[in-house]
């Protein structure tokens, strides 16, 4: 990704609110970047290269609970809508239980693993 591409992503997909206590974690920012790439038919770079490109572009980060966090950043635009729609779990979705496995040992007892 070239410098102009990372700047275009940041310009199109985030705003900075200096006095905001909110922000984006790295996973959310990278997910937003993936959405931006898919919508723009761009090939995404690996997360480590993205992390470096964002740092070089001047976006400040902190750590919260040991995770990289970008205070003051907020998602905007088309990529934000795409990211939210495709990454937020559906409320009330049911988890499908994993069926128990029947284990038969030769010359031994039959047991069930779940």
C-alpha positions as CSV (number, residue, x, y, z in Angstrom):
1,X,0.0,0.0,0.0
2,X,1.4,3.4,-0.9
3,X,1.4,6.4,1.4
4,X,-1.3,8.0,-0.8
5,X,-3.5,4.9,-0.4
6,X,-3.2,4.9,3.4
7,X,-4.0,8.6,3.5
8,X,-7.0,8.0,1.2
9,X,-8.3,5.2,3.5
10,X,-7.9,7.4,6.5
11,X,-9.5,10.4,4.7
12,X,-12.5,8.3,3.5
13,X,-13.1,6.1,6.5
14,X,-12.3,7.9,9.8
15,X,-12.5,11.2,11.5
16,X,-10.5,12.4,14.5
17,X,-12.3,13.9,17.5
18,X,-9.6,15.3,19.7
19,X,-11.7,15.7,22.8
20,X,-13.4,12.3,22.5
21,X,-12.7,9.5,25.0
22,X,-13.9,7.0,22.4
23,X,-11.8,5.5,19.7
24,X,-11.1,2.4,17.7
25,X,-9.1,-0.7,18.6
26,X,-6.7,-2.1,16.1
27,X,-8.9,-5.0,15.1
28,X,-11.8,-2.6,14.3
29,X,-9.5,-0.2,12.3
30,X,-8.0,-3.1,10.3
31,X,-11.5,-4.5,9.7
32,X,-12.6,-1.1,8.5
33,X,-9.6,-1.0,6.2
34,X,-10.5,-4.5,4.8
35,X,-14.0,-3.2,4.0
36,X,-12.5,-0.1,2.3
37,X,-10.3,-2.3,0.2
38,X,-13.1,-4.6,-0.8
39,X,-15.4,-1.8,-1.8
40,X,-12.6,-0.1,-3.8
41,X,-11.3,-3.4,-5.4
42,X,-8.0,-3.0,-3.7
43,X,-5.8,-5.8,-2.4
44,X,-5.4,-5.5,1.4
45,X,-2.0,-5.6,3.0
46,X,-1.2,-7.8,6.0
47,X,-2.1,-6.4,9.4
48,X,1.5,-5.9,10.4
49,X,2.2,-3.7,7.4
50,X,-1.0,-1.9,7.9
51,X,-0.1,-1.2,11.6
52,X,3.2,0.3,10.4
53,X,1.6,2.4,7.6
54,X,-0.9,3.8,10.1
55,X,1.9,4.7,12.5
56,X,4.0,6.3,9.8
57,X,1.0,8.4,8.7
58,X,1.0,10.0,12.1
59,X,-2.1,8.4,13.8
60,X,-1.4,8.2,17.5
61,X,-2.1,5.0,19.5
62,X,-2.3,3.9,23.1
63,X,-2.7,0.6,24.8
64,X,-5.8,-0.5,26.6
65,X,-5.8,-3.8,28.4
66,X,-2.7,-4.7,26.5
67,X,-4.3,-4.0,23.1
68,X,-3.5,-1.3,20.5
69,X,-6.1,1.5,20.6
70,X,-6.5,4.7,18.5
71,X,-8.2,7.3,20.8
72,X,-10.4,9.9,19.1
73,X,-10.9,7.9,15.8
74,X,-14.4,7.3,14.7
75,X,-15.6,5.3,11.6
76,X,-17.4,7.2,8.8
77,X,-18.5,6.6,5.2
78,X,-19.3,3.6,3.1
79,X,-16.6,1.3,4.4
80,X,-17.9,2.0,8.0
81,X,-21.4,0.9,7.0
82,X,-20.0,-2.2,5.3
83,X,-17.8,-3.1,8.2
84,X,-20.6,-2.7,10.8
85,X,-23.2,-4.6,8.7
86,X,-20.8,-7.5,8.1
87,X,-19.1,-7.8,11.4
88,X,-21.7,-7.2,14.2
89,X,-23.3,-10.4,15.4
90,X,-27.1,-10.6,14.9
91,X,-28.9,-10.0,18.2
92,X,-30.7,-13.1,19.3
93,X,-28.8,-15.4,17.0
94,X,-28.7,-19.0,18.3
95,X,-25.5,-20.8,18.8
96,X,-25.7,-24.3,17.2
97,X,-24.5,-26.9,19.7
98,X,-21.8,-29.3,18.7
99,X,-23.0,-32.9,18.7
100,X,-21.4,-35.3,21.1
101,X,-18.8,-37.7,19.7
102,X,-19.1,-41.4,20.4
103,X,-15.7,-42.9,21.2
104,X,-15.4,-46.6,21.1
105,X,-12.1,-48.0,22.5
106,X,-11.1,-51.5,21.4
107,X,-11.8,-53.9,24.3
108,X,-12.8,-51.0,26.5
109,X,-15.7,-48.9,27.7
110,X,-17.8,-46.7,25.4
111,X,-17.7,-43.0,26.3
112,X,-19.2,-39.8,25.0
113,X,-17.1,-36.6,24.3
114,X,-18.9,-33.3,24.1
